[in-house]
Amino acid sequence: EPLVRASVVAKGCTIFIALCESSHAPPYSVENRCARVSLQLRQAGPVASSLVELVAPMTWVNKAGPAPRGGVAPPASAPFCLLVRVHRPHAPANSRGGWREYPLADIKELPSLELPGGRKLYVAVRQHGSTRALVVAEDPPLRRPRRGHGMRAWLDKTFSRLGLV
């Protein structure tokens, strides 16, 4: 289903409304980077949905964001939130437990999803161009070294220990 992006620009006394096709750059996506775990998700917040989507392992789905209900859009201060849980194939489809809410307002790491047996799925929000992605993975994300903790800092420390500096 195609996505349409609208932008409103005022030039003097004239208001321009530009509509463009934006299926190639949806505002939100959910990436399941797990090899063996499927996820279930549904929209949370003021326009919560009871429709549950399944995200298979190593796939992603694009999300258009909150749709206006009754012609009234949610306030801009309300972040787009998703409810996510691990898919349990033998659990009833309408079971209520295990849902965890994840807002996509900030680019950061979020609380993990717990798997049976104590394993964790790591969850983070990332920005890919104009798309904000909720990323779920079995391994923790690679961190960029903080300033002063990279290869150069290691070399400087090593050379000073050896008395070469």
Solvent accessible surface area in square Angstrom, and as a share of the most:
residue,aa,sasa,rsa
1,E,199,0.89
2,P,100,0.63
3,L,37,0.18
4,V,100,0.58
5,R,94,0.34
6,A,66,0.51
7,S,55,0.36
8,V,102,0.59
9,V,70,0.40
10,A,75,0.58
11,K,127,0.54
12,G,80,0.77
13,C,144,0.86
14,T,70,0.41
15,I,116,0.59
16,F,112,0.47
17,I,118,0.60
18,A,56,0.43
19,L,123,0.61
20,C,72,0.43
21,E,99,0.44
22,S,7,0.05
23,S,42,0.27
24,H,154,0.69
25,A,24,0.18
26,P,7,0.04
27,P,46,0.29
28,Y,45,0.17
29,S,7,0.04
30,V,0,0.00
31,E,32,0.14
32,N,2,0.01
33,R,119,0.44
34,C,0,0.00
35,A,56,0.44
36,R,176,0.64
37,V,13,0.08
38,S,22,0.14
39,L,0,0.00
40,Q,20,0.09
41,L,0,0.00
42,R,61,0.22
43,Q,25,0.11
44,A,7,0.05
45,G,38,0.36
46,P,82,0.52
47,V,18,0.11
48,A,44,0.34
49,S,36,0.23
50,S,105,0.68
51,L,130,0.65
52,V,57,0.33
53,E,52,0.23
54,L,99,0.49
55,V,1,0.01
56,A,45,0.35
57,P,43,0.27
58,M,129,0.57
59,T,56,0.33
60,W,163,0.57
61,V,33,0.19
62,N,78,0.40
63,K,29,0.12
64,A,60,0.46
65,G,12,0.11
66,P,48,0.30
67,A,68,0.53
68,P,79,0.50
69,R,150,0.55
70,G,80,0.76
71,G,73,0.70
72,V,110,0.63
73,A,66,0.52
74,P,28,0.18
75,P,85,0.53
76,A,113,0.88
77,S,102,0.66
78,A,30,0.24
79,P,60,0.38
80,F,11,0.05
81,C,11,0.07
82,L,0,0.00
83,L,26,0.13
84,V,0,0.00
85,R,6,0.02
86,V,23,0.13
87,H,53,0.23
88,R,100,0.37
89,P,100,0.63
90,H,183,0.82
91,A,35,0.27
92,P,89,0.56
93,A,92,0.71
94,N,127,0.65
95,S,30,0.20
96,R,214,0.78
97,G,43,0.41
98,G,54,0.52
99,W,50,0.18
100,R,94,0.34
101,E,94,0.42
102,Y,1,0.00
103,P,50,0.31
104,L,3,0.02
105,A,50,0.39
106,D,82,0.43
107,I,89,0.45
108,K,98,0.42
109,E,78,0.35
110,L,21,0.11
111,P,73,0.46
112,S,23,0.15
113,L,8,0.04
114,E,105,0.47
115,L,14,0.07
116,P,114,0.72
117,G,84,0.81
118,G,58,0.56
119,R,119,0.43
120,K,100,0.42
121,L,1,0.00
122,Y,74,0.28
123,V,5,0.03
124,A,6,0.05
125,V,0,0.00
126,R,72,0.26
127,Q,73,0.32
128,H,83,0.37
129,G,72,0.69
130,S,61,0.40
131,T,16,0.09
132,R,58,0.21
133,A,0,0.00
134,L,0,0.00
135,V,10,0.06
136,V,0,0.00
137,A,19,0.15
138,E,45,0.20
139,D,105,0.54
140,P,71,0.45
141,P,39,0.24
142,L,181,0.90
143,R,167,0.61
144,R,221,0.81
145,P,97,0.61
146,R,181,0.66
147,R,238,0.87
148,G,54,0.52
149,H,122,0.54
150,G,27,0.26
151,M,134,0.60
152,R,188,0.69
153,A,30,0.24
154,W,144,0.51
155,L,67,0.33
156,D,73,0.38
157,K,107,0.46
158,T,36,0.21
159,F,83,0.35
160,S,66,0.43
161,R,184,0.67
162,L,120,0.60
163,G,60,0.58
164,L,123,0.61
165,V,141,0.81
